[in-house]
Amino acid sequence: MEERKKEHKKEYRLAETEARFAELIWQREPILSPELVKLCEKEFTWKKSTTYTVLKKLCDRGIFQNEKAEVTSLISREEFYGYKSRQFVEDSFGGSIPRFLTAFMGGKKLTKKQADEIKQLIEEHTAK
């Protein structure tokens, strides 16, 4: 797990097609690369070379690995989208969660349950 934490220093990004490809892997990992080729042929009508090219790009970015024809993730789906969410708040709102929430809410009211969940998160993540 420590190794994964260090990986977050990389800039993770996925184009739309890459994101769909990544979802296939995350949903089925570990997956053998020949099975992935067949799946991508069916799902995207890709040739074998296209699958391996996209896989290599994502392996080079530190998102997946292909060891002995077995494809696994180096970062989980949740970790990836968590990182992307934090990066979005940082880039768009100067890292300010209150500014992000204000924009996100857009004048809407929280339900009691949502407010309680947010209060619990605040308590759990407040530095003491």
C-alpha positions in Angstrom: 0.0 0.0 0.0 2.9 2.4 0.7 4.1 1.8 -2.8 0.7 3.0 -4.2 0.8 6.1 -2.1 4.1 7.1 -3.7 2.6 6.6 -7.1 0.2 9.5 -6.6 3.0 11.9 -7.4 2.5 11.0 -11.1 0.0 12.8 -13.1 -2.8 10.4 -13.9 -5.0 11.2 -16.8 -7.2 9.2 -19.1 -8.8 10.1 -22.4 -12.4 8.9 -22.8 -11.5 5.8 -24.7 -8.6 5.0 -22.3 -11.1 5.4 -19.4 -13.5 2.9 -20.9 -10.5 0.5 -21.5 -9.3 1.0 -17.9 -12.8 0.2 -16.6 -12.7 -3.2 -18.5 -9.5 -4.0 -16.7 -10.6 -2.8 -13.2 -13.8 -4.8 -13.5 -12.0 -8.0 -14.5 -8.5 -7.9 -13.0 -6.4 -9.9 -13.0 -7.0 -10.5 -16.7 -4.7 -12.3 -19.1 -3.6 -10.1 -21.9 -4.9 -12.4 -24.6 -8.4 -12.3 -23.0 -8.1 -8.5 -22.9 -7.4 -8.5 -26.6 -10.5 -10.6 -27.3 -12.6 -8.4 -25.0 -11.4 -5.2 -26.7 -12.1 -6.6 -30.1 -15.7 -7.3 -29.0 -16.2 -4.1 -27.0 -14.3 -1.6 -29.2 -13.7 -3.5 -32.4 -9.9 -3.0 -31.8 -7.2 -4.9 -33.4 -4.7 -6.7 -31.2 -2.0 -4.0 -31.9 -4.4 -1.3 -30.7 -5.1 -3.0 -27.4 -1.4 -3.5 -26.7 -0.6 0.1 -27.7 -3.2 1.5 -25.3 -2.2 -1.0 -22.5 1.5 0.0 -22.9 0.6 3.7 -22.6 -1.3 3.1 -19.4 1.4 0.9 -18.0 4.0 3.6 -18.8 1.8 6.1 -16.8 1.9 3.7 -13.8 -1.8 2.8 -13.8 -1.5 -0.8 -14.9 1.1 -3.5 -15.3 1.4 -6.4 -17.6 3.6 -9.1 -16.0 3.9 -12.5 -17.7 0.8 -11.7 -19.8 -1.3 -10.9 -16.7 -2.7 -7.4 -16.5 -3.3 -5.9 -13.0 -3.7 -2.4 -11.7 -1.0 -0.4 -9.8 -3.7 2.0 -8.7 -7.3 1.0 -7.9 -10.3 2.6 -9.6 -11.2 4.4 -6.4 -7.7 5.7 -5.9 -7.5 6.9 -9.5 -10.8 8.8 -9.3 -10.0 10.1 -5.8 -6.8 11.5 -7.1 -8.6 13.1 -10.1 -11.2 14.6 -7.8 -8.6 16.1 -5.5 -6.7 17.4 -8.5 -9.9 19.0 -9.9 -10.6 20.8 -6.6 -7.0 22.0 -6.5 -7.0 23.2 -10.1 -10.5 24.7 -10.2 -10.9 26.0 -6.6 -7.4 26.6 -5.4 -7.8 23.5 -3.2 -10.6 25.1 -1.2 -13.2 22.4 -0.3 -15.7 25.1 0.9 -15.5 26.9 -2.4 -16.0 23.6 -4.3 -19.0 22.7 -2.1 -20.5 26.1 -2.6 -20.2 25.7 -6.4 -21.3 22.1 -6.3 -24.4 22.8 -4.3 -25.5 25.7 -6.5 -28.1 26.9 -4.0 -29.5 23.4 -3.3 -30.3 22.2 0.2 -28.8 19.1 1.7 -31.0 16.4 3.1 -30.6 15.7 6.8 -28.9 12.4 5.9 -26.4 14.1 3.6 -25.6 16.8 6.2 -25.1 14.1 8.9 -22.7 12.2 6.5 -20.7 15.3 5.8 -20.5 16.1 9.6 -19.2 12.6 10.2 -16.6 13.0 7.4 -15.5 16.3 8.9 -15.1 14.8 12.3 -13.1 11.8 10.9 -10.8 14.0 8.9 -10.2 17.0 11.2 -6.7 17.3 12.4 -6.5 17.2 16.2 
